């Protein structure tokens, strides 16, 4: 189900490495919002800067936790901060879509994109109290629904930031964007078809296609990031934004590897269950 649905629990494991990854993402979101607001939006820019400091501090705290009690306190602070940041992101989004923010360079879709990632992070943190997943396929499919849309968003933002003269890069990003849009729609089909069911061979084939396409995106991002750093492409994309996107692609590939291992273990369990003597 979509990441906004209450029933969804992320497939990714809740580890300190995962938490620190998302704290860095949240910190950079705050920076992007601060930079994207016009200079007239003083209060909003100050609030974005405050969130940057909050997540920077949490990221440092996460490196010094020594016991379960400290982690519990830390987790509560993370959850509270992410909830507040989500509310702030939605507030800025609503101002944008009602044309109440003049100037700046923030897309409404970018704010929505950041909001979805905040919700995902919150649901990940809520795994502290969640029980064992009864139907793991639901978490696996919802993970695909979430990440495939994130990847498609990245490519749309990329195209919108390229100079029209960069026709080859724009064409390459368009091809990849179309592929991710199609995979995203296909993931939503599985979302309903496999609800309260189990993995199928067709879904396993789909996951292989996702891995192949995401690997192509990773290679595209690495090449583009190098060009941006060397000033070899005409774009308004900052190197940190390109680095941010690449890290998210690489993170998705790691989750896809966990999904592949899980699907393989499911196949083995089905074989064992069916391996009986007549």
C-alpha positions in Angstrom: 0.0 0.0 0.0 1.0 3.6 -0.4 3.4 5.0 2.2 0.6 7.2 3.6 -1.6 4.2 4.5 -1.6 3.4 8.2 -1.2 -0.3 7.5 2.2 0.0 5.8 5.4 -1.0 7.6 8.6 -0.5 5.7 10.5 -3.7 4.8 13.9 -2.2 5.5 15.3 -3.1 8.9 15.5 -0.6 11.7 19.2 -0.2 12.4 21.4 2.7 13.6 22.9 2.9 10.1 19.5 3.2 8.6 18.5 5.9 11.1 21.7 7.9 10.5 21.1 7.6 6.7 17.7 9.2 7.1 18.8 11.8 9.6 21.3 13.0 7.0 18.6 13.0 4.3 16.3 15.1 6.6 19.2 17.5 7.4 19.8 18.0 3.7 16.1 18.5 3.0 16.2 21.4 5.5 19.1 22.9 3.6 17.4 22.5 0.3 14.2 24.2 1.6 16.3 27.0 3.1 18.1 27.6 -0.1 15.0 27.3 -2.3 13.0 29.9 -0.4 13.2 33.5 -1.5 15.1 36.0 0.8 11.8 37.6 1.6 10.6 34.5 3.4 12.6 35.2 6.5 10.6 33.2 9.1 10.4 30.1 6.9 14.1 30.3 6.1 14.9 30.6 9.8 12.6 27.6 10.6 14.3 25.5 7.9 17.7 26.4 9.4 16.5 25.3 12.8 15.5 22.0 11.4 18.9 21.7 9.8 20.5 22.2 13.2 18.1 19.7 14.9 18.9 16.9 12.5 22.6 17.7 12.5 22.6 17.4 16.3 20.5 14.1 16.2 23.0 12.7 13.7 25.9 13.4 16.1 23.9 11.9 19.0 23.3 8.8 17.1 27.0 8.1 16.9 27.4 8.1 20.7 24.5 5.9 22.0 25.8 3.3 24.6 22.7 1.6 26.0 19.1 0.8 25.4 17.8 3.6 27.6 19.8 6.2 25.6 18.5 4.7 22.4 14.8 4.9 23.6 15.3 8.6 24.5 17.0 9.2 21.2 14.3 7.5 19.2 11.6 9.6 20.9 13.5 12.8 19.9 13.9 11.5 16.3 10.2 10.7 16.0 9.1 14.1 17.4 11.5 16.0 15.2 10.5 14.2 12.0 6.8 14.7 12.8 7.4 18.4 13.2 9.5 18.6 10.0 6.8 16.8 8.1 4.2 19.4 9.3 6.6 22.2 8.2 7.1 20.6 4.8 3.4 20.3 4.2 2.9 23.9 5.3 5.4 25.1 2.8 3.8 22.8 0.1 0.3 24.2 0.8 1.7 27.8 0.6 3.2 27.0 -2.8 0.1 25.4 -4.3 -2.0 28.3 -3.2 0.5 30.7 -4.8 1.2 32.4 -1.4 5.0 32.1 -1.8 6.6 34.4 -4.4 10.0 33.8 -5.9 12.3 31.0 -4.8 12.9 27.8 -6.7 10.9 25.1 -4.8 8.7 22.8 -6.8 5.4 21.7 -5.1 6.3 18.1 -6.2 9.7 18.5 -4.5 8.0 19.4 -1.2 5.6 16.4 -1.6 8.6 14.2 -2.4 10.4 15.3 0.8 7.1 14.8 2.8 6.8 11.2 1.6 10.4 10.5 2.7 9.6 11.9 6.1 6.5 9.7 6.4 8.6 6.7 5.4 11.2 7.6 8.1 8.5 7.9 10.7 7.1 4.5 9.8 10.5 3.0 10.0 11.0 4.4 13.5 7.6 3.0 14.5 8.9 -0.5 13.9 10.2 -0.2 17.4 6.7 -1.0 18.6 5.5 -3.0 15.6 5.1 -6.8 15.8 6.3 -9.3 13.3 4.8 -8.8 9.8 2.2 -11.4 9.0 2.4 -10.9 5.2 6.0 -9.9 4.3 5.1 -9.5 0.6 2.9 -6.5 1.5 6.0 -4.7 3.0 8.1 -5.7 0.0 5.6 -4.4 -2.5 5.0 -1.2 -0.6 8.8 -0.7 -0.5 8.8 -0.8 -4.3 5.8 1.5 -4.5 7.6 4.1 -2.4 11.1 3.9 -3.9 10.1 3.6 -7.5 8.1 6.9 -7.2 11.1 8.5 -5.5 13.4 7.5 -8.3 10.9 8.8 -10.9 10.8 12.1 -9.0 14.6 12.4 -9.1 14.6 12.1 -12.9 11.8 14.7 -13.3 13.7 17.2 -11.0 16.9 16.4 -13.1 15.2 17.3 -16.4 13.8 20.5 -15.0 17.2 21.6 -13.9 19.1 21.0 -17.1 19.8 23.6 -19.7 17.8 22.9 -22.9 21.0 22.6 -24.8 21.9 19.4 -22.9 19.7 17.4 -25.2 21.5 14.0 -24.7 21.3 14.1 -20.9 17.7 15.2 -21.1 16.8 12.4 -23.5 18.6 9.8 -21.3 16.7 11.0 -18.2 13.4 11.0 -20.1 13.9 7.3 -21.1 14.8 6.3 -17.5 11.9 8.4 -16.1 9.4 6.6 -18.4 10.8 3.2 -17.3 10.4 4.1 -13.6 6.9 5.5 -14.1 5.9 2.2 -15.7 7.6 0.2 -13.0 5.8 2.3 -10.4 2.4 1.6 -12.0 3.3 -2.1 -12.2 4.2 -2.1 -8.5 0.8 -0.6 -7.6 -0.8 -3.5 -9.6 1.1 -6.0 -7.4 0.1 -4.0 -4.4 -3.5 -5.0 -4.8 -3.0 -8.4 -6.5 -0.7 -9.8 -3.8 -2.4 -8.4 -0.8 -2.5 -11.0 2.0 -0.9 -13.5 -0.4 2.7 -14.6 -1.1 5.4 -13.9 -3.7 4.9 -15.2 -7.2 7.4 -16.0 -10.0 6.0 -13.1 -11.9 6.8 -10.7 -9.0 10.3 -12.2 -8.8 10.8 -11.3 -12.5 9.5 -7.8 -11.8 12.0 -7.4 -9.0 14.9 -8.3 -11.4 13.7 -5.7 -13.8 13.6 -3.1 -10.9 17.2 -4.0 -10.0 18.4 -3.7 -13.6 16.7 -0.3 -14.1 17.8 1.0 -10.8 21.4 0.0 -11.6 21.2 1.9 -14.9 20.0 4.9 -12.9 22.8 4.6 -10.4 25.4 4.6 -13.3 23.6 7.5 -14.9 23.7 9.5 -11.6 27.4 8.7 -11.1 28.3 9.9 -14.6 26.1 13.0 -14.3 27.5 13.9 -10.8 31.0 13.7 -12.2 30.1 16.1 -15.0 28.5 18.5 -12.6 31.5 18.6 -10.4 33.8 19.2 -13.4 31.5 21.8 -14.8 31.2 19.7 -17.9 27.4 20.0 -18.2 25.0 23.0 -18.3 22.7 22.7 -15.2 21.5 24.5 -12.1 21.9 21.3 -10.0 24.3 21.7 -7.1 26.8 18.9 -6.5 25.3 18.2 -3.1 21.9 17.6 -4.7 23.4 15.2 -7.2 25.2 13.4 -4.4 22.0 13.3 -2.3 20.1 11.7 -5.2 22.9 9.2 -5.9 23.0 8.1 -2.2 19.3 7.4 -2.3 19.6 5.3 -5.4 22.4 3.3 -3.8 20.3 2.9 -0.7 17.4 1.5 -2.7 19.8 -1.0 -4.4 20.8 -2.2 -0.9 17.1 -2.7 0.1 16.5 -4.5 -3.2 19.3 -6.9 -2.3 17.6 -7.6 1.0 14.4 -8.2 -0.8 16.1 -10.6 -3.2 17.5 -12.6 -0.3 14.1 -12.6 1.3 12.4 -13.8 -1.9 15.0 -16.6 -2.2 14.3 -17.8 1.3 10.5 -17.8 0.5 11.2 -19.9 -2.5 13.2 -22.4 -0.4 10.5 -22.6 2.2 7.8 -23.3 -0.4 10.0 -26.1 -1.8 10.5 -27.6 1.6 6.7 -27.5 2.3 6.0 -29.2 -1.0 8.8 -31.8 -0.7 6.8 -34.7 0.7 6.5 -38.4 -0.2 3.4 -39.7 -1.8 
